[in-house]
Every structure is written in structure tokens, then in C-alpha cells.
Amino acid sequence: MLKRPVTVTKTLLISLIKTTPFVFFSSGYSSNSTSDCDNTCVLQSNESDYENGWERLLKPFDLNELRKSLPGITPCQLCKLLELSPDVVTSMELFNKAGSQKGYCHTFDVYYVLIDKLGVNREFKVIDSLLLQMKEEGIVFRESLFILIMKYYEREGLPGQATRLLLDMMSVYNCEPTFKSYNVVLDILVAGDCHKVAPNVFYDMLSKGVSPTVYTFGVVMKALCMVNEVDSACLLLRDMTKHGCVPNSVVYQTLIHAFSERNRVNDALMLLEEMFLMGCMPDVQTFNDVIHGLCRVTRIHEAAKLVDRMLLWGFTPDDITYGVLMRGLCRTGQVDEAMALLNKLPCPNVVHFNTVINGYVTTRRIDEAKAIVYEGMLNTGCKPDVFTFNILISGLCKKRHLSSAVKLVDEMAMKGCDPNVITYTILIDAFCKEGQLDKASDIVNEMSAKGISLNTVGYNCFICALCRAGKVNQALEIFGEMPSKGCKPDIYTFNSLISGLCKDGKIEEALGLYQDMLMEGVIANTVTYNTLIHAFLSRDAIQEAFNLVNDMLFRGCPLDQITYNSLIKALCNAGAVDKGLGLFEEMMAKGITPSNISCNMLINGLCRTGKVNAALEFLRDMIHRGLTPDIVTYNSLINGLCKMGFNQKALNLFDKLQSEGIYPDVITYNTLISWHCKEGLVDDACLILYKGVENGFVPNDTTWYILVSRFVKEINRENQNFSYAQFW
């Protein structure tokens, strides 16, 4: 009889088979002569000087009995040999040779053991051929075999193959799948991010009359929630009872989490109440999901009340519960309330302290934040970590207290908390924004001395600062050394350089860098395109700008308000106001809300081209669409009306804007005074000036220049007329 198998190598198994007179393997593995020789060796196995390694391993077996069994091996013995087999090749040799015995037939168990070994070794093509062989031999399939194969597909990340096998079970192998197979496949699809396919498999399950379980519903609901079909998941919740399933806690928790993540907190609260009514007990994580959702929609008071209800119902809030609530209080500016909650906690951790410290830093109460570190944390025995110091250092840098920030870095090192790359990057960013590039370089040297390398964010700080300072060539040098330092440039790196090159008038180089960026696999964003488009438009290269717009759309990058405004301004300046209006309508059709800037540019363009009536009509349309005209709007219209000789209409519009609470500026008054002077209506111009001064208008140099110039012309003309009269 065979005892419990032990580990054995392929050579040992082959040696074992060779010791039998039965020709078990194909040529190359055994012959009669070699078998005799091997038998002789085995007879001498008791002699320690000639004992072979495989015999030592097989000592627990009765070797004589094992040899006798091999010539007429049974399926049961083959299963045990297959379990012993070290590799696929040997297993297949054993399987094929056993199958060639006269009167022998493989059983389901033999196939199961062999397929299990093949699955471990990812031999899925061999598995497919074995399944067809089983079908040809008339072996009755069992569901357990298919579930085994499906799980190996899951391990290798092949959800599609698992689904295919499920569909083939009945149609190809005449094995009817139960809920077990469907549940396995649904699990595999969800784990493999095939969330959209899972509901289709579920509905196929229902159409074939397979009754789902509560677990089935839970998995499908999770899949629906992952593709943002939470309402469909809720409908399934209502359908569960039709299939004899009662929702459990997992089902409710899945839906509550999904609703909370999508800020549908009212729905989450309703399900929480229903959960209690159905006798399903939530866990603390369920409450945390709802509390987090309430905090995200700034319903902090309700979140705090829910924590109180947790305590009344016998649930103990955990660290996450209090952390979420404190973060919500800090986000809404209720930092003192968060601090009060922190003081109530029996054992606050460093995350709780960091949350409140960050709240104080965000509200620029840096001294109170430092007090928590040096008093509150030390009193509770909670040691500040690198995140604590980074929050404080960031707060000091935002207040431009850079020397204090540097001292704090030195202090944290003395307290046994080593600064990390984020700590130094915060300092580098602050010094770069202040234009102190030498200080930033000193920090980089300090990092290098400690074995800390500059990351991409740090490089971006330097490159951006150099580009702002007009030192694009130095920025490009730093950019060139990034790959050798193991840093990959990102979109912010390229955008800074492209902006710097455009400001330096090197548009061709900027365009070349844009092409390099695409070759590097970095996706250009709207900022990239707007920078290049603005550069081309500043050169009046409108066609090149529109070529970039086409490239922008081709690559799936949407135009934003800045893009449209730049193009509209360029078209209006070029006199193509109609095309500008077309772009404005396109912008509206795409759901981009226009600003006053867009409207003012078009009104100004219409007035400059003499289309004042069209400009007034556009103004009415602008008000109808909910936009409020500003003084720039009215200045353009007043200038346009005066230019067309409609001074009275301009004055009427001037009176209207005052009645609407829009205060005229110096440009308004100077425009009216200038045009009245040009028309020779100097008295009216002076009257406008006097009324303006009464209403708080302070004339500037331009105002006096307009009036004095007109007076001089009048005096010269009168003197000239007087000279002519005297001459005659």
C-alpha cells in the first residue's frame, strides 16, 4: 500500500518507473536491459554505500508493493502519483501511459487532480484539450471542476476566460451551472474591474432560471455602484424578496457607502434607518461612511448628532469616526470646535492632532497650531511626526516667515524626526516663489548631503521660478539633468518651460518642446494649448493659433473660457467680429458660461466697426442671459454712440448706468467730454465735468488735456478770425 506521498523529483519518479519490468514510458525512458540493471541496483539498496537519494526519500513506502502495483496501475493510484509529480511534463507522461493500459479508463478524479496541477502552472490550453477529451470519453462533468478552473483564471487576471467557461458549461459540456458558478464568475468580474459585465451575467443567470442568493445580489450591487448606477442597485434591493432573499448587512453597507461617496446623504440615512428596521446591524464603518458624507456636504451638526446616536445605540466610535468629524469641522472653519472635540478624546492619536493643527494653519492661526504641538501633544504623550512638522513649516512659508520655517526644520531633526523630501520641497517652493534661488540651492545641497534626492515637484519649483525670472536657458539646463537624476518631467514641468519660452519670444522652441512632450507620453492640457495659442495671437498669427485649436480638439482636450476669449479678442481686433460672435455662440452651446470679458470684447468690436445697434442688441441679449453689464461694457457703447454722432443717446445711456447703480469712471467722463469737444460743444463738455465733480469724479491729466487743447484751439481760431477781420 502507498503511504502519504513525500516530495520527489522528476528523476526519482522516472527511476521508480524504470525499476519495473512493465514498459511504462515511451522509448528513451526505459528498455528491458535498463530495467534489469535498475533492478539490480534496487536489490542492493540496503547497502548504505550504494543507497540512492530517491530510495532514501521513498523509504516511507513499501517499495516492493509499489513496484508490483505499477504494471496494473489504478485511477486511484494514478491520482496519488500525479499529486507526487513535480512538474507538468512528468504528470502528462504518467497520465498518457496509464491511459494506454488495456481496459483502463481515466476517472473524473484523475482529470480533476491533473487539471488542478495544470492550473497551478497556467497551462490553460492543455486544460481546454483535456476538457474536450473528457467529453469524448463520456465522463460526467461536475461543477466543482469548472469552479476550480475559473479560480485559476481569476488568479491570472483572465475574467473574460472565466465568463466564457461559464457560458460553455451547459452548451458544450452539458453541465448545468448553479448559483455557485455564477457567484464565482461575478466575484471574478468585480475583482477584475469588469463591473459593466457583471450585471449582464446576473441577468443571464435569471433568464436561465438559476435562483440567486443574497451573496449574488451583494456582488451585483457592488458592480452597479462601481459604474455609478446606484439607483439600479437600489432597484435590485427591492427585487431581492421576489427571489426569496432577505437583504443582509453587507448589502445595505454597500449601498450606504455608494450613496455617501456620491454626496447623496439623505438616501444613505434612509437606508441606515431601514437597515435597523430589517434587523440588520450596521458596523462602525457604515456609520463612518454616512458621517464622512455629511461632513463633505458641510452638514457637520448632523454628523455630530449621528456620533451621539452611535453612542446611544451601543456603538463605540473609532479613531476614524472622530478623525472624519474633526476634519469636517476644520474644513468649515470650525477649528475651535474641532479642538474641543480633540480635548474630549481619551486617547487621541497623531492623526487627530495633525487634523486640528492643519485646521489652525489653514486659517492662518499658526501660533495656536504651534501651541498644540508643544503643549497639547507632549501632555498626552503623543509624539509629533514628520507630517506634523510639514504642516507647520508649510504654514510658516505661506505667511512668508521663511527663517522661522528653516529653524523649525533644524528643530525637528534635533527632536529625532528626520525631515523628508516633502519637508525640503516645501522650503524650496517657498524660496523660489520669493525669488531667492540661492537659498533654494542651499537647501538642495543640504538634501544631497543627507542622501535625499530632489523629486519632480522640487525640480518644477526651480524651473517655474527661473522661467518667471526670464532665465529660460538655466531652466532648460535643469530640465536636461532631470532624467539622469531619475525624475520624469510632468505636465507642470513642460507648461512652465513652454510659458517661459513664449514670454521670451521663442515660440518655435516652445512648439518643439510641445512636440517633445507628446513624444514622451505626457498629455498636453488646456494650459499648454492656451499658452501657445496666446503666443501666436500676440504675433497676429491667427491661422497658426487655429491650427493649434484643431490639434487641441483632435487630442480630446476641451476649449475653456480662456481659449475662447483669446480667439474672440483676436478676431475682433482683426475686424472679423462675425466670426467672434460665432465662437461666442459655440461657447454657449458647449455649456461654457461666458464672462463679461467675452461680451465686452464683442461689444467693443461691434462698436469699432460701426455696428452700434448690433452692439446694443447684444447688450440686451447679454442681460437676458443673466449677465450683468459693467462699466467697461457701457464705456464701449458710449464711445461707439459718440463716434457715430449719437451724443444724446450716449448721454441717455450714461444716465441709465447711473440709475442702475454702476458708477462712471474717468474713462466714461473723458470719453463724453472728448466727443463733445470734438463736436464743438465745449459748454456741454464743461457741464459734464461739473456734474461729474459733484458726484465724486476726480479729473485726471487726460481730462484737463482734452479741455485745455479745445480751449487753445478756440482761442487760436478766434485770434485768427480777429486778424482776418482787422486785415479786411
C-alpha positions in Angstrom: 0.0 0.0 0.0 1.1 3.6 -0.7 1.8 5.7 2.3 1.4 9.5 2.5 3.4 11.0 -0.5 6.6 12.9 0.1 8.4 15.4 -2.1 10.1 13.7 -5.0 11.9 15.0 -8.1 11.2 14.1 -11.7 14.4 12.0 -11.8 13.2 9.9 -8.8 9.8 9.2 -10.4 11.5 8.1 -13.6 13.9 5.9 -11.7 10.9 4.4 -9.8 9.1 3.6 -13.1 12.3 2.2 -14.7 12.7 -0.4 -11.9 9.5 -2.2 -13.1 9.5 -4.9 -15.9 6.4 -3.2 -17.3 7.4 -0.9 -20.2 5.6 2.3 -18.8 7.3 5.1 -20.7 8.0 5.6 -24.4 11.4 4.9 -25.9 14.1 6.9 -24.4 12.9 6.4 -20.9 13.1 2.6 -20.5 14.1 -0.7 -22.0 14.4 -4.3 -20.8 18.1 -4.0 -20.3 18.0 -0.9 -18.4 15.2 -2.3 -16.2 17.3 -5.3 -15.3 20.2 -3.0 -14.4 18.0 -0.8 -12.3 16.5 -3.9 -10.5 20.0 -4.9 -9.6 20.6 -1.5 -8.1 17.4 -1.7 -6.1 18.3 -5.2 -4.6 21.4 -3.6 -3.3 19.6 -0.6 -1.8 20.0 -1.9 1.7 23.7 -1.4 1.4 24.4 2.1 2.7 27.4 2.5 0.4 25.1 2.2 -2.7 21.9 3.7 -1.4 20.4 6.1 -3.9 18.9 9.5 -3.0 15.4 8.6 -4.3 15.3 5.4 -2.3 16.0 7.4 0.9 13.1 9.7 0.1 10.8 6.8 -0.7 11.7 4.8 2.5 8.2 5.5 4.0 6.8 3.5 1.0 6.9 -0.2 0.7 9.0 -0.3 -2.5 8.2 -3.9 -3.4 4.4 -3.3 -3.1 4.8 -0.1 -5.2 6.7 -2.0 -8.0 4.0 -4.7 -8.1 1.2 -2.1 -8.4 2.8 -0.2 -11.3 2.2 -2.7 -14.1 -1.6 -2.5 -13.4 -2.0 1.0 -12.1 -5.5 2.1 -11.0 -7.0 5.5 -11.3 -6.7 5.9 -7.5 -3.0 5.2 -7.6 -2.6 7.5 -10.6 -4.2 10.3 -8.6 -1.6 9.8 -5.9 1.3 9.7 -8.4 0.0 12.8 -10.0 0.0 14.5 -6.7 3.6 13.4 -6.2 4.6 14.5 -9.7 6.9 17.6 -9.5 6.1 19.1 -13.0 3.6 19.1 -15.8 5.8 17.1 -18.2 6.1 14.2 -15.8 2.4 14.4 -14.9 1.4 14.2 -18.6 3.7 11.3 -19.2 2.1 9.4 -16.3 -1.4 10.3 -17.4 -0.8 9.2 -21.1 1.0 6.0 -20.2 -1.7 5.0 -17.7 -4.4 5.7 -20.2 -2.7 3.4 -22.7 -3.2 0.3 -20.4 -5.6 -2.2 -21.7 -9.0 -2.0 -20.0 -8.1 1.2 -18.2 -10.3 4.3 -18.2 -9.5 7.7 -16.6 -12.0 8.8 -13.9 -13.2 12.3 -13.1 -10.9 12.4 -10.1 -7.8 11.7 -12.3 -8.8 14.6 -14.5 -9.5 16.9 -11.5 -6.1 16.2 -10.0 -4.3 16.7 -13.3 -6.2 19.9 -14.2 -5.5 21.3 -10.7 -1.8 20.8 -11.4 -2.1 22.4 -14.9 -3.9 25.4 -13.4 -1.1 26.0 -11.0 1.3 26.0 -13.9 -1.0 28.2 -16.1 -1.4 25.6 -18.8 -4.8 26.7 -19.9 -4.6 25.4 -23.5 -3.8 21.9 -22.2 -6.8 22.3 -19.8 -9.1 23.1 -22.7 -7.9 20.0 -24.6 -8.4 17.8 -21.5 -12.0 19.1 -21.2 -12.7 18.1 -24.8 -11.1 14.7 -24.1 -13.3 14.2 -21.1 -16.3 15.0 -23.2 -15.2 12.4 -25.9 -14.7 9.7 -23.2 -18.2 10.3 -21.9 -17.1 11.4 -18.4 -19.8 13.1 -16.5 -18.7 16.7 -15.6 -19.1 18.1 -12.2 -19.5 21.8 -11.3 -16.6 21.7 -8.9 -14.1 21.2 -11.8 -15.3 24.3 -13.6 -15.2 26.4 -10.4 -11.6 25.2 -9.9 -10.6 26.3 -13.5 -12.4 29.6 -13.0 -10.4 30.4 -9.9 -7.2 29.8 -11.7 -8.4 32.2 -14.4 -9.0 34.7 -11.6 -5.5 34.3 -10.3 -4.1 35.1 -13.7 -6.4 38.1 -14.2 -8.4 36.5 -17.0 -12.1 37.4 -16.2 -13.1 37.0 -19.8 -12.0 33.4 -19.9 -13.9 32.6 -16.7 -17.0 34.1 -18.2 -16.5 32.1 -21.4 -16.2 28.9 -19.4 -19.4 29.6 -17.5 -21.3 30.0 -20.8 -19.7 26.8 -22.2 -20.6 24.7 -19.1 -24.1 23.8 -20.4 -23.8 24.4 -24.1 -20.5 22.5 -24.6 -20.0 20.2 -21.6 -23.7 19.6 -20.6 -23.0 20.6 -17.0 -25.7 22.9 -15.6 -24.2 25.7 -13.6 -25.8 26.5 -10.2 -25.6 29.8 -8.2 -22.1 28.7 -7.1 -20.6 29.0 -10.6 -22.4 32.3 -11.2 -21.2 33.7 -7.8 -17.6 32.8 -8.6 -17.7 34.4 -12.0 -19.4 37.5 -10.6 -16.7 37.8 -8.0 -14.0 37.4 -10.7 -15.6 40.1 -12.8 -15.8 42.6 -9.9 -12.2 41.8 -8.8 -11.1 42.3 -12.4 -12.7 45.7 -12.8 -15.2 44.3 -15.3 -18.1 46.0 -13.4 -20.2 46.6 -16.5 -20.2 42.9 -17.5 -21.3 41.6 -14.1 -25.0 42.8 -14.4 -25.2 41.1 -17.8 -24.1 37.8 -16.3 -26.6 38.2 -13.4 -29.5 38.8 -15.8 -28.3 35.8 -17.9 -28.5 33.8 -14.6 -32.1 34.9 -14.0 -33.1 34.2 -17.6 -31.9 30.6 -17.2 -33.9 30.0 -14.1 -30.9 29.9 -11.7 -32.0 31.3 -8.3 -29.6 34.0 -7.0 -28.5 34.1 -3.4 -28.1 37.1 -1.1 -24.4 37.0 -1.9 -25.2 37.2 -5.6 -27.2 40.3 -5.1 -24.5 41.9 -2.9 -21.8 41.3 -5.6 -24.0 42.7 -8.4 -25.0 45.7 -6.4 -21.3 46.4 -5.8 -20.6 46.2 -9.5 -23.5 48.6 -10.3 -22.3 51.1 -7.7 -18.8 51.0 -9.2 -20.2 52.2 -12.6 -22.3 54.9 -10.9 -25.6 53.1 -11.3 -26.6 53.3 -7.7 -30.3 53.7 -8.4 -30.2 50.4 -10.4 -28.5 48.8 -7.4 -31.4 50.1 -5.2 -33.9 48.6 -7.5 -32.2 45.2 -7.1 -32.5 45.7 -3.3 -36.3 46.0 -3.7 -36.3 42.9 -6.0 -34.5 40.6 -3.6 -37.6 39.5 -1.8 -39.1 38.3 -5.1 -36.3 35.8 -5.3 -36.7 34.7 -1.7 -33.7 36.6 -0.5 -33.6 38.9 2.6 -31.1 41.7 2.5 -28.2 41.4 5.0 -25.8 43.9 6.5 -23.3 43.6 3.6 -26.0 44.6 1.0 -27.0 47.7 3.0 -23.4 48.7 3.7 -22.6 48.5 0.0 -25.4 50.9 -0.9 -24.8 53.2 2.0 -21.2 53.6 1.1 -22.1 54.3 -2.5 -24.6 57.0 -1.6 -22.3 58.6 0.9 -19.4 58.7 -1.7 -21.7 60.5 -4.2 -22.9 63.0 -1.6 -26.5 61.5 -1.6 -26.5 61.6 2.2 -30.3 61.7 2.6 -30.5 58.3 0.7 -27.7 56.9 2.8 -29.5 58.0 6.0 -32.8 56.4 4.8 -31.1 53.1 4.1 -29.4 53.3 7.6 -32.8 53.6 9.2 -34.2 50.8 7.0 -31.3 48.6 8.0 -32.3 48.8 11.6 -35.9 48.1 10.8 -34.9 45.0 8.9 -32.9 43.7 11.8 -29.5 44.2 10.1 -26.8 45.5 12.4 -24.5 48.1 10.9 -20.9 48.3 11.9 -18.8 51.3 12.8 -17.5 51.6 9.2 -21.1 52.1 8.0 -21.6 55.0 10.4 -18.2 56.4 9.3 -19.4 56.4 5.7 -22.5 58.4 6.5 -20.6 60.8 8.8 -18.0 61.3 6.1 -20.8 62.0 3.5 -22.4 64.5 5.9 -19.1 66.3 6.5 -18.4 66.5 2.8 -21.7 68.4 2.2 -20.9 70.6 5.3 -23.8 69.2 7.4 -21.4 69.0 10.4 -24.1 69.4 13.0 -26.0 66.3 11.7 -22.7 64.4 11.6 -22.0 65.2 15.3 -25.6 64.1 16.2 -25.1 60.8 14.4 -22.0 60.2 16.5 -24.2 60.8 19.6 -26.7 58.3 18.2 -24.0 55.8 17.8 -23.2 56.0 21.5 -26.9 55.7 22.4 -27.2 52.6 20.3 -24.3 51.0 21.9 -21.7 51.5 19.2 -18.2 52.7 20.0 -16.9 55.3 17.6 -13.4 54.6 16.4 -10.4 56.8 15.6 -11.7 57.2 12.0 -15.1 58.4 13.3 -13.6 61.2 15.3 -11.0 62.0 12.6 -13.6 62.4 9.9 -15.7 64.7 12.2 -12.7 66.8 13.2 -11.7 67.2 9.5 -15.2 68.3 8.6 -15.2 70.9 11.4 -11.8 72.2 10.2 -12.9 72.3 6.6 -15.9 74.6 7.5 -13.7 76.8 9.6 -14.9 75.5 13.0 -11.4 74.8 14.2 -12.1 75.7 17.8 -15.0 73.1 17.9 -12.6 70.5 16.4 -10.1 71.4 19.2 -12.9 70.9 21.8 -13.6 67.5 20.3 -10.0 66.6 20.4 -9.8 67.5 24.1 -12.7 65.1 24.8 -10.9 62.1 23.3 -9.4 59.8 25.9 -6.5 58.7 23.7 -6.1 61.0 20.7 -3.5 59.8 18.1 -1.1 61.8 15.9 -3.6 61.9 13.0 -6.2 63.6 15.2 -3.6 66.2 16.3 -2.4 66.7 12.7 -6.0 67.3 11.6 -6.6 70.1 14.1 -3.1 71.6 13.6 -3.8 71.7 9.8 -7.1 73.4 10.6 -5.3 76.2 12.5 -2.6 76.5 9.9 -5.2 76.8 7.1 -6.9 79.6 9.0 -3.5 81.3 9.5 -3.5 80.8 13.2 0.0 79.5 13.3 0.7 80.3 16.9 -2.2 78.2 18.1 -1.1 75.4 15.9 2.4 75.5 17.4 0.9 75.5 20.9 -0.9 72.2 20.2 2.4 70.7 19.1 4.5 71.9 22.1 1.8 71.7 24.8 -1.1 69.5 23.8 0.8 66.7 22.1 3.5 66.5 24.7 1.0 66.5 27.6 -0.8 63.4 26.1 2.5 61.7 25.3 1.8 61.8 21.6 5.0 62.4 19.6 4.8 64.7 16.6 5.7 63.1 13.3 7.1 64.4 10.1 3.6 65.3 8.8 3.1 67.4 11.9 6.2 69.4 11.2 5.5 69.6 7.5 2.1 71.2 8.2 3.7 73.8 10.5 6.5 74.5 8.0 4.0 74.9 5.2 2.0 77.4 7.3 5.1 79.4 8.1 6.1 79.5 4.5 2.6 80.7 3.4 3.0 83.6 5.9 6.4 84.2 4.4 8.2 83.5 7.7 10.9 81.6 5.9 13.6 82.0 8.5 11.3 80.5 11.1 10.5 77.7 8.8 14.2 76.9 8.4 14.7 76.9 12.1 11.8 74.5 12.6 13.4 72.1 10.1 16.6 72.2 12.3 14.5 71.7 15.4 12.6 68.7 14.1 15.9 67.0 13.3 17.0 67.7 16.9 13.8 66.1 18.2 14.6 62.9 16.3 12.2 63.4 13.5 14.1 63.5 10.2 12.9 65.9 7.5 11.8 64.1 4.3 11.7 65.1 0.7 8.3 66.8 1.2 9.8 69.0 4.0 12.6 70.2 1.8 10.3 70.7 -1.2 8.0 73.0 0.9 11.1 75.1 1.7 12.4 75.1 -1.9 9.0 76.1 -3.2 8.7 79.0 -0.7 12.2 80.4 -1.5 11.6 80.0 -5.3 8.4 82.0 -5.0 10.3 84.7 -3.2 12.9 84.7 -5.9 15.6 83.6 -3.5 17.0 80.9 -5.8 20.4 80.9 -4.0 18.7 79.9 -0.7 16.7 77.2 -2.5 20.0 75.9 -4.0 21.5 75.7 -0.5 18.6 73.5 0.6 19.2 71.2 -2.4 22.8 70.9 -1.3 21.7 70.0 2.3 19.4 67.4 0.8 22.2 65.8 -1.2 24.4 65.7 1.9 21.7 63.7 3.7 21.2 61.4 0.7 17.8 62.8 -0.3 17.2 63.4 -4.0 15.2 66.2 -5.4 11.9 65.0 -6.8 9.9 66.2 -9.8 7.9 68.7 -7.7 11.2 70.2 -6.4 12.6 70.5 -10.0 9.3 72.1 -11.1 9.7 74.8 -8.4 13.2 75.7 -9.7 12.1 75.6 -13.4 9.0 77.7 -12.7 10.9 80.3 -10.7 13.7 80.6 -13.4 11.1 81.0 -16.2 9.3 83.7 -14.2 12.6 85.5 -13.8 13.3 85.3 -17.5 16.1 82.8 -17.1 14.7 80.2 -19.5 18.2 78.9 -20.6 19.0 78.0 -17.0 15.6 76.4 -16.6 16.3 74.3 -19.7 19.7 73.2 -18.2 18.0 72.0 -15.0 15.3 70.3 -17.2 18.0 68.5 -19.1 19.5 66.9 -15.9 16.2 65.5 -14.6 16.3 62.1 -16.4 19.8 61.4 -15.1 18.5 62.1 -11.6 15.7 59.6 -12.0 13.0 62.3 -12.3 10.5 62.2 -15.1 9.2 65.6 -16.2 5.4 66.0 -15.9 2.9 68.4 -17.4 3.8 71.1 -15.0 7.4 71.0 -16.0 6.6 71.3 -19.7 4.0 74.0 -19.1 6.5 76.2 -17.2 9.1 75.9 -19.9 6.7 76.5 -22.7 5.3 79.6 -20.9 8.9 80.8 -20.3 9.9 80.3 -24.0 6.8 82.1 -25.2 7.4 85.1 -22.9 10.9 85.2 -24.3 9.6 85.3 -27.8 10.9 81.8 -28.7 7.7 80.4 -29.9 9.3 77.9 -32.3 11.3 76.4 -29.5 8.2 76.2 -27.4 6.4 74.4 -30.2 9.3 72.0 -30.4 9.1 71.3 -26.7 5.4 70.7 -27.1 6.2 68.0 -29.7 8.8 66.5 -27.4 6.3 66.4 -24.6 3.9 64.4 -26.7 6.7 62.0 -27.8 7.5 61.5 -24.1 3.9 60.4 -23.5 2.9 63.5 -21.4 -0.6 64.6 -22.3 -0.9 68.3 -23.0 -3.7 70.1 -21.1 -5.7 73.3 -21.7 -3.0 75.4 -20.0 -0.4 74.1 -22.6 -2.6 75.0 -25.5 -3.7 78.3 -24.2 -0.1 79.4 -23.6 0.9 78.5 -27.2 -2.3 80.0 -28.7 -1.8 83.3 -26.8 1.8 83.4 -28.0 0.7 83.0 -31.7 -2.2 85.5 -31.3 0.2 88.1 -29.9 2.1 87.8 -33.2 -1.2 88.2 -35.1 -0.7 84.6 -36.4 -4.4 83.7 -36.2 -4.2 80.8 -38.6 -1.4 79.1 -36.6 -3.5 79.6 -33.4 -6.5 77.9 -35.0 -4.3 75.1 -36.2 -3.4 74.5 -32.5 -7.1 74.6 -31.6 -7.7 71.9 -34.1 -4.9 69.8 -32.7 -6.3 70.5 -29.2 -9.7 69.2 -30.2 -8.2 66.2 -32.0 -6.4 65.1 -28.9 -9.6 65.4 -26.8 -8.6 68.5 -24.9 -11.6 70.8 -24.5 -11.5 74.5 -25.1 -12.2 76.6 -22.0 -13.3 80.2 -21.4 -9.7 81.5 -21.7 -9.2 79.8 -25.1 -12.5 81.3 -26.4 -11.7 84.7 -25.0 -8.3 84.8 -26.6 -9.7 83.8 -30.0 -12.7 86.2 -29.8 -10.4 89.1 -28.9 -8.0 88.3 -31.8 -10.9 88.0 -34.3 -12.5 91.3 -33.1 -9.1 93.1 -33.3 -8.8 91.8 -36.9 -12.3 93.1 -37.7 -13.8 89.6 -38.0 -16.5 90.3 -35.4 -19.0 88.0 -37.0 -16.6 85.1 -36.6 -16.1 86.2 -33.0 -19.9 86.1 -32.5 -19.9 82.6 -34.0 -17.3 81.4 -31.4 -19.3 83.0 -28.7 -22.4 81.0 -29.7 -20.3 77.9 -29.9 -19.0 78.5 -26.4 -22.6 78.9 -25.1 -23.7 75.7 -26.9 -21.0 73.8 -25.1 -22.2 74.9 -21.8 -19.3 77.3 -21.0 -20.8 80.3 -19.2 -19.4 83.4 -20.8 -18.0 86.2 -18.7 -18.2 89.9 -19.0 -14.8 89.8 -20.7 -16.2 87.8 -23.6 -19.2 90.1 -24.0 -17.2 93.3 -23.6 -14.8 92.3 -26.3 -17.6 91.6 -28.8 -19.5 94.9 -27.9 -16.2 96.8 -28.3 -15.6 95.0 -31.7 -19.1 95.8 -32.9 -18.8 99.5 -31.9 -15.4 99.8 -33.5 -16.8 98.5 -36.8 -19.7 101.0 -36.6 -22.3 98.3 -35.7 -23.6 100.2 -32.6 -27.2 99.0 -33.0 -26.0 95.4 -33.1 -23.9 96.1 -30.0 -27.0 97.4 -28.2 -29.0 94.4 -29.3 -26.1 92.2 -28.0 -26.3 94.1 -24.7 -30.0 93.3 -24.3 -29.3 89.6 -25.1 -26.4 89.6 -22.6 -28.8 90.9 -19.8 -31.4 88.3 -20.9 -28.9 85.5 -20.4 -28.3 86.6 -16.8 -25.0 88.5 -17.3 -24.6 91.9 -15.7 -23.0 94.7 -17.8 -20.2 96.5 -16.1 -18.7 100.0 -16.6 -16.4 98.6 -19.4 -19.5 97.5 -21.3 -21.1 100.9 -21.1 -17.8 102.7 -21.9 -17.6 100.8 -25.2 -21.2 101.6 -26.1 -20.9 105.3 -25.1 -17.8 105.6 -27.2 -19.5 103.8 -30.1 -22.5 106.0 -30.0 -20.5 109.2 -29.8 -18.3 108.0 -32.7 -21.5 107.7 -34.8 -22.6 111.2 -33.8 -25.3 110.0 -31.4 -24.2 112.1 -28.4 -27.7 112.4 -27.0 -28.1 108.6 -27.0 -24.7 108.4 -25.3 -25.9 110.8 -22.6 -29.1 108.8 -22.1 -27.1 105.6 -21.7 -24.8 107.5 -19.3 -27.9 108.4 -17.2 -29.2 104.8 -17.3 -26.0 103.3 -15.9 -26.1 105.7 -13.0 -29.7 104.7 -12.3 -28.6 101.0 -12.3 -26.0 101.7 -9.6 -23.0 101.5 -11.9 -20.6 104.3 -11.2 -19.0 106.0 -14.2 -15.2 106.1 -14.1 -12.6 108.5 -15.5 -12.8 106.8 -18.9 -16.6 107.4 -19.1 -16.2 111.1 -18.4 -13.2 111.6 -20.6 -15.0 109.9 -23.5 -18.1 112.1 -23.2 -16.0 115.3 -22.7 -13.7 114.4 -25.6 -16.5 113.8 -28.1 -18.5 116.9 -27.1 -15.3 118.9 -27.5 -14.8 117.4 -31.0 -18.3 118.4 -31.9 -17.6 122.0 -30.7 -20.0 121.6 -27.7 -17.5 122.9 -25.2 -20.1 124.3 -22.8 -21.8 120.8 -22.7 -18.4 119.2 -22.1 -17.8 121.6 -19.1 -21.3 120.9 -17.8 -20.5 117.1 -17.8 -17.3 117.9 -16.0 -19.0 120.0 -13.3 -21.7 117.4 -12.7 -19.1 114.7 -12.5 -17.1 116.6 -9.9 -20.3 117.0 -7.9 -20.7 113.2 -8.0 -17.2 112.5 -6.9 -15.4 112.4 -10.2 -11.7 113.4 -10.0 -10.4 114.7 -13.3 -7.0 113.4 -14.4 -4.3 114.7 -16.7 -6.2 113.4 -19.8 -9.4 115.3 -18.8 -7.5 118.6 -18.5 -5.5 118.0 -21.6 -8.8 117.4 -23.6 -10.4 120.6 -22.3 -7.3 122.8 -22.5 -6.5 121.6 -26.0 -10.0 122.5 -27.1 -9.8 125.9 -25.4 -6.5 126.6 -27.1 -8.0 125.7 -30.5 -10.9 128.0 -29.8 -8.7 130.9 -28.8 -6.4 130.4 -31.8 -9.5 130.3 -34.1 -10.8 133.5 -32.5 -7.5 135.2 -32.9 -7.2 134.1 -36.4 -10.7 135.4 -37.2 -9.8 138.7 -35.4 -6.7 139.0 -37.6 -8.6 138.4 -40.7 -11.3 141.0 -39.7 -8.6 143.5 -38.9 -6.9 142.9 -42.2 -10.1 143.4 -44.1 
